[in-house]
Amino acid sequence: MRKPTRRSSLMVKGSAGGGVGRTAAAPLTKRGAVSAGVDAFDRLPDDLVLAMLAELVARASNPADLAAAALTCRRFRDLAAHPAVLSRASANAVAVRATRWSEAAHRFLRRCAAAGNAHACYLLGMVRFYCLGSRAMGAALLARAAAGGVSGDRHAAALYALAVVRFNGSGGGKADKDPRAGVALCARAAWLGHAPALRELGHCLQDGYGARRDAAAGRHLLLHAAARELAAASCAASRCRTRGGRAVHGDDAASRFMVEWWALGGAVVTKSAAGGGGCGEDAELRLCSQAWCGRRETRRHEFRRCSACGCASYCSRACQALDWKRKHRGQCGGAAAAARWFAAGNAH
């Protein structure tokens, strides 16, 4: 005789509830699934959503990542503007380009800076100091970024930017130059591994400018700066090959912004924002000849000029050394300089 088969526990439970077909295998209706999902999302606490958004913007590769998250729903839009999220935004998340500059972009950077984001304070400080002509506010934002903002981590690029301001007396007169303060700021940025600050500090030690002359220590720092710049260039080239894109020189968002700003004719905007300055005075202010720098003079003859040809101007010794290796060496030869001086004399 055939033995009776036992039902599985799943079938028993299903039969107790009215059959397996309705309880274990029957799918929910579309309306029920959507409503269940919305209820589950609405039950998430705001602290958890804020933590997720903060982690997203901390790893963002461009400002569009935060914008895309904010457009997801009304709740994300409201929470994405929370200071706890904006203060965690990465340098790439606040890297606004000059080609997309608008009042909305300006307002976004102001909100990030008000939340204590050091990257936003640095970028907005550079834009206001050099592009918009708001020297006091720009210097205050740079100082806030150098102090570290909410995170407390000192911003190396902001420290170096303040050093360049001290070296040149930018925003003031020649009497406002303070080489010793500039060297101190450069030393702090160099301690954080900032390559331009390392190069600038090395030249200061070699020349005895703002510090006691120490040629050996200066050469040591210059070698370290060259190694860091070579490593950074190799990483940038590898990323460019991986993404299949075009190489973009310079990894500083503020420098890229200022280079694009002046290429787009930002001098007109600067003159109107500064509230003064005639056309002749504005035309005589020179850009740094290092093509990837973007800094501009705040007064006439502020930057150092090449002693051989007098045609190139530099905001710092680091920019002068970089431009000499990349371009100016071939433009400032003895024959080329003599030809330029001869042509200038014939013109007069």
C-alpha positions in Angstrom: 0.0 0.0 0.0 1.3 3.5 -0.8 2.3 5.6 2.1 0.5 8.9 2.5 2.7 11.9 1.8 3.2 14.7 4.3 2.6 18.3 3.3 5.4 20.7 3.7 5.3 23.4 6.4 4.9 26.0 3.7 1.8 24.3 2.2 0.3 23.8 5.7 0.8 27.5 6.5 -0.6 28.4 3.1 -3.7 26.2 3.6 -4.3 27.7 7.0 -4.5 31.1 5.5 -6.8 30.1 2.7 -4.4 28.4 0.2 -0.8 28.8 -1.1 -2.0 30.7 -4.2 -3.1 33.8 -2.3 -0.6 34.0 0.5 2.8 32.8 -0.7 2.7 33.1 -4.5 0.2 35.9 -5.2 2.0 39.2 -6.1 0.9 42.5 -4.8 -1.0 44.8 -7.1 0.9 47.7 -8.8 -0.9 50.2 -6.7 -0.1 48.3 -3.5 3.6 48.1 -4.3 3.9 51.8 -5.0 2.1 52.7 -1.9 4.2 50.4 0.2 7.4 51.9 -1.3 6.3 55.5 -0.6 5.3 54.6 3.0 8.6 53.0 3.6 10.5 56.0 2.3 8.4 58.4 4.2 9.1 56.5 7.4 12.9 57.0 7.0 14.1 59.6 9.6 15.6 62.8 8.4 18.9 62.1 10.1 19.4 59.0 8.0 18.5 60.8 4.7 20.9 63.7 5.7 23.7 61.2 6.3 23.1 59.6 2.9 23.1 62.9 1.1 26.2 64.1 3.0 28.1 60.9 1.9 26.9 61.5 -1.7 28.2 65.0 -1.9 31.4 64.1 -0.1 32.2 61.7 -3.0 30.7 63.8 -5.8 32.8 64.3 -8.9 31.0 67.5 -10.1 28.2 69.9 -9.0 25.7 68.0 -11.2 25.7 65.1 -8.8 24.2 67.2 -6.0 21.8 68.8 -8.4 20.6 65.4 -9.7 20.0 64.2 -6.1 18.1 67.4 -5.2 15.8 67.0 -8.2 14.8 63.4 -7.2 11.9 64.5 -5.0 10.7 67.4 -2.8 12.2 65.9 0.3 15.6 65.5 -1.2 15.4 69.0 -2.5 14.7 70.4 0.9 17.3 68.3 2.7 20.0 68.8 0.1 20.2 72.5 1.1 20.8 71.6 4.8 24.1 72.9 6.2 25.0 69.4 7.4 25.0 68.4 3.7 26.6 71.5 2.1 29.4 71.5 4.7 30.5 68.0 3.5 30.6 68.8 -0.2 33.8 67.8 -1.9 36.1 70.2 -3.9 34.6 68.8 -7.2 31.1 69.3 -5.9 31.6 73.0 -5.6 33.9 73.5 -8.6 31.7 75.9 -10.5 33.0 76.8 -14.0 33.2 80.4 -15.3 31.3 79.3 -18.4 28.3 78.4 -16.2 28.5 81.3 -13.8 25.2 82.7 -12.8 23.4 84.2 -9.9 22.2 80.7 -8.9 25.8 79.4 -8.9 26.9 82.4 -6.9 24.1 81.7 -4.4 25.0 78.0 -4.2 28.6 78.9 -3.3 27.5 81.4 -0.7 25.3 78.9 1.0 28.1 76.3 1.0 30.5 78.9 2.4 28.0 79.9 5.1 27.7 76.3 6.1 31.5 76.2 6.7 32.6 74.3 3.6 36.4 75.2 3.2 36.4 74.3 -0.5 33.6 76.7 -1.2 35.2 79.4 0.9 38.4 79.1 -1.1 36.8 79.2 -4.5 34.4 82.0 -3.7 37.2 83.9 -2.0 39.4 83.8 -5.1 36.6 84.7 -7.3 35.6 87.7 -5.2 39.2 88.9 -4.7 40.5 88.7 -8.2 37.4 88.6 -10.5 34.7 90.6 -8.8 36.9 93.1 -7.1 35.6 92.5 -3.6 39.0 92.4 -1.9 38.0 92.5 1.8 35.3 89.9 1.5 37.6 87.7 -0.7 40.4 87.9 1.8 38.0 87.1 4.7 36.8 84.0 2.9 40.3 82.8 2.1 41.2 83.2 5.8 38.2 81.2 6.8 39.2 78.5 4.3 42.8 78.5 5.6 41.4 78.0 9.1 39.7 74.9 8.0 36.0 75.7 8.1 33.7 73.3 10.0 36.0 70.3 9.5 39.0 72.1 11.0 41.3 70.7 8.3 43.5 73.6 7.0 43.0 74.3 3.3 46.5 74.2 1.7 45.5 76.1 -1.5 43.9 78.9 0.6 47.1 79.2 2.7 49.2 79.6 -0.4 46.7 82.1 -1.9 47.1 84.2 1.2 50.9 83.9 0.9 50.8 85.3 -2.6 48.6 88.2 -1.4 51.2 88.9 1.3 54.1 88.7 -1.1 52.6 91.2 -3.5 50.6 93.4 -1.1 47.6 92.6 -3.3 44.6 94.9 -2.7 46.8 97.6 -1.2 50.1 99.3 -1.9 53.8 98.5 -2.0 54.0 99.2 1.7 51.6 96.4 2.4 54.0 93.7 1.2 55.0 91.3 4.0 57.5 88.7 2.8 58.0 87.2 6.2 54.3 86.5 6.6 54.2 85.1 3.1 57.0 82.7 3.9 55.2 81.6 7.1 52.0 80.9 5.2 53.9 79.1 2.5 55.6 76.9 5.1 52.2 75.9 6.5 50.9 75.0 3.0 54.1 73.2 2.2 53.7 71.1 5.4 50.3 70.0 4.0 52.0 68.9 0.8 50.9 71.7 -1.5 53.3 71.5 -4.5 53.2 75.3 -5.6 53.8 76.3 -1.9 56.8 73.9 -1.8 58.2 75.4 -5.0 57.6 79.0 -3.7 59.2 78.2 -0.4 62.2 76.6 -2.1 62.8 79.7 -4.2 62.4 82.0 -1.1 65.1 80.0 0.7 67.4 80.0 -2.2 67.1 83.8 -2.7 66.9 84.7 1.0 63.5 86.4 0.4 61.5 86.7 3.6 63.7 84.1 5.3 67.3 83.3 6.1 69.1 82.2 2.9 69.6 78.4 2.8 70.4 77.2 -0.7 70.7 73.5 0.1 67.3 73.4 1.8 65.8 75.4 -1.0 67.1 72.9 -3.6 65.7 70.0 -1.5 62.2 71.6 -1.4 62.3 72.3 -5.2 63.1 68.6 -5.8 60.2 67.6 -3.7 57.9 70.0 -5.5 59.0 68.7 -8.9 58.3 65.1 -7.8 54.8 66.0 -6.5 54.0 67.8 -9.7 55.2 64.9 -11.9 53.1 62.5 -9.8 50.0 64.7 -10.1 50.5 65.1 -13.9 50.8 61.3 -14.3 47.6 60.7 -12.3 45.8 63.4 -14.4 47.0 61.8 -17.7 45.9 58.3 -16.6 42.5 59.6 -15.6 42.2 61.3 -18.9 43.1 58.2 -20.8 40.7 56.1 -18.7 37.8 58.5 -19.4 38.7 59.0 -23.0 38.6 62.8 -22.6 40.8 65.8 -23.2 43.5 66.7 -20.7 42.8 69.8 -18.7 45.9 71.6 -17.3 45.9 72.5 -13.7 44.0 70.8 -10.9 42.9 73.9 -9.0 39.3 74.9 -9.5 39.9 78.6 -8.7 42.7 78.9 -11.3 40.6 77.2 -13.9 37.7 79.6 -13.1 39.9 82.7 -13.3 41.5 81.6 -16.6 38.1 81.0 -18.1 36.7 84.2 -16.6 39.3 86.5 -18.2 39.1 84.5 -21.5 35.4 85.3 -21.6 36.0 89.0 -21.1 35.4 89.3 -17.3 37.3 92.6 -17.2 34.1 94.5 -18.0 32.2 92.7 -15.2 35.1 93.3 -12.8 35.2 97.1 -13.5 31.5 97.5 -13.0 31.5 95.3 -9.8 34.5 97.2 -8.4 32.7 100.5 -8.8 35.5 102.4 -10.3 38.6 102.4 -12.5 38.8 103.9 -15.9 39.3 102.0 -19.1 43.0 102.9 -19.3 43.7 101.9 -15.8 41.8 98.6 -16.2 43.7 97.8 -19.4 47.1 98.3 -17.8 46.5 95.6 -15.2 48.3 92.4 -16.3 47.5 88.8 -15.9 50.1 86.4 -14.6 52.0 85.1 -17.6 51.9 81.5 -16.3 49.0 80.3 -18.5 47.3 78.1 -15.8 47.4 80.7 -12.9 44.6 83.2 -13.7 45.6 85.8 -11.1 45.5 89.5 -12.1 47.1 92.5 -10.7 45.1 94.6 -8.3 47.2 97.7 -9.0 49.7 98.7 -11.7 53.1 97.1 -11.7 52.1 94.7 -8.8 53.6 91.5 -10.3 57.3 91.0 -11.0 58.4 91.3 -14.6 61.1 89.3 -16.4 64.4 91.2 -16.0 65.6 90.0 -19.4 62.7 90.9 -21.7 60.3 92.8 -19.5 57.3 91.3 -21.4 56.3 88.6 -18.9 54.7 89.3 -15.5 54.4 86.8 -12.7 52.5 86.7 -9.4 55.1 84.5 -7.7 58.5 82.9 -8.1 56.7 79.5 -8.5 54.8 80.7 -11.5 57.9 82.2 -13.0 59.8 79.0 -12.7 57.0 76.9 -14.2 56.5 79.3 -17.1 60.3 79.4 -17.8 60.4 75.6 -18.2 57.2 75.3 -20.2 57.3 78.3 -22.5 59.3 81.4 -21.7 62.7 79.8 -22.0 62.3 79.8 -25.8 60.7 83.3 -25.9 63.3 85.0 -23.8 66.5 84.1 -25.5 69.1 86.8 -26.1 68.3 87.2 -29.8 64.5 87.2 -29.2 64.8 89.8 -26.4 67.0 92.0 -28.5 64.6 91.8 -31.4 61.7 92.8 -29.1 63.6 95.7 -27.6 64.7 96.9 -31.1 61.2 96.7 -32.4 59.9 98.7 -29.4 62.5 101.3 -30.0 61.6 101.7 -33.6 57.9 102.0 -32.8 58.7 105.1 -30.7 
